[in-house]
Amino acid sequence: MTGLAGNNTAEITSLQTNDGSKKETINESVKEALRAYLADLEGHKITNLYQMVIGEVERPLLETVLRHTRGNQTQAAEILGINRGTLRKKLRLHGLD
């Protein structure tokens, strides 16, 4: 991981695997997925793209972090940078409570 922003947010510019090869970052993966999605629209109108993307990303983010913390919501909230009450609200919203 390279570079840290002043607000304690890690900016990942490249990742390396144990064998030294480079791995695609989350940022690059999202860009690639969005480019492909928009290209596949073939002129069809789209609305609410922001909400769609957030909805697609938030649930697996919460699931993965909770799995990482073995269900410890306090630790998960800390990792996510949100308070525990907000985490619990999001878990209910996604049916993960």
Secondary structure per residue as TSV (DSSP state, phi and psi in degrees):
chain	resnum	aa	ss	phi	psi
A	1	M	-	360.0	137.8
A	2	T	-	-127.3	142.3
A	3	G	-	77.9	131.4
A	4	L	B	-126.4	131.2
A	5	A	-	-77.9	163.1
A	6	G	T	-67.1	-15.1
A	7	N	T	-101.2	28.2
A	8	N	S	65.3	15.7
A	9	T	-	-95.3	122.5
A	10	A	B	-75.8	130.2
A	11	E	-	-104.8	108.6
A	12	I	-	-89.8	115.7
A	13	T	-	-100.8	-23.6
A	14	S	-	-162.4	150.2
A	15	L	E	-124.4	143.7
A	16	Q	E	-120.6	140.4
A	17	T	-	-83.5	173.5
A	18	N	T	-61.1	-27.4
A	19	D	T	-87.1	4.6
A	20	G	S	91.5	-7.3
A	21	S	-	-77.3	155.0
A	22	K	E	-85.1	145.6
A	23	K	E	-116.2	143.8
A	24	E	-	-64.6	137.0
A	25	T	-	-80.6	165.2
A	26	I	H	-59.1	-43.1
A	27	N	H	-56.7	-48.0
A	28	E	H	-65.1	-38.9
A	29	S	H	-63.4	-42.6
A	30	V	H	-65.1	-46.3
A	31	K	H	-57.8	-45.6
A	32	E	H	-62.9	-43.5
A	33	A	H	-64.9	-41.1
A	34	L	H	-68.2	-41.2
A	35	R	H	-59.2	-44.6
A	36	A	H	-65.8	-42.1
A	37	Y	H	-61.3	-48.2
A	38	L	H	-65.5	-37.7
A	39	A	H	-66.1	-36.0
A	40	D	H	-71.2	-14.5
A	41	L	T	-66.6	-27.1
A	42	E	T	47.4	48.7
A	43	G	T	88.9	-8.5
A	44	H	-	-68.6	142.8
A	45	K	-	-73.0	142.5
A	46	I	-	-129.4	142.5
A	47	T	-	-134.4	160.6
A	48	N	-	60.5	34.4
A	49	L	H	-59.8	-40.4
A	50	Y	H	-57.0	-52.7
A	51	Q	H	-61.3	-38.5
A	52	M	H	-62.8	-46.1
A	53	V	H	-65.2	-46.2
A	54	I	H	-59.8	-43.8
A	55	G	H	-62.0	-37.0
A	56	E	H	-73.0	-30.0
A	57	V	H	-93.5	-36.2
A	58	E	H	-63.9	-47.3
A	59	R	H	-59.7	-52.3
A	60	P	H	-64.8	-29.1
A	61	L	H	-62.8	-49.1
A	62	L	H	-62.7	-45.8
A	63	E	H	-59.5	-44.8
A	64	T	H	-67.5	-43.4
A	65	V	H	-67.1	-40.8
A	66	L	H	-63.2	-40.4
A	67	R	H	-62.7	-41.6
A	68	H	H	-61.2	-37.0
A	69	T	T	-93.8	8.8
A	70	R	T	54.6	40.1
A	71	G	T	84.2	2.7
A	72	N	-	-76.7	104.4
A	73	Q	H	-68.6	-32.0
A	74	T	H	-64.2	-46.3
A	75	Q	H	-66.4	-40.5
A	76	A	H	-61.7	-44.8
A	77	A	H	-61.4	-40.1
A	78	E	H	-63.9	-45.3
A	79	I	H	-61.2	-41.4
A	80	L	H	-76.3	-17.7
A	81	G	T	77.2	29.0
A	82	I	S	-127.5	162.5
A	83	N	-	-80.1	162.2
A	84	R	H	-62.5	-36.5
A	85	G	H	-61.9	-41.8
A	86	T	H	-64.6	-41.4
A	87	L	H	-60.1	-47.3
A	88	R	H	-61.4	-38.8
A	89	K	H	-62.8	-44.7
A	90	K	H	-66.9	-36.9
A	91	L	H	-63.6	-42.8
A	92	R	H	-63.0	-44.0
A	93	L	H	-56.3	-37.8
A	94	H	T	-97.2	5.8
A	95	G	T	68.1	31.5
A	96	L	-	-105.7	7.7
A	97	D	-	-85.0	360.0
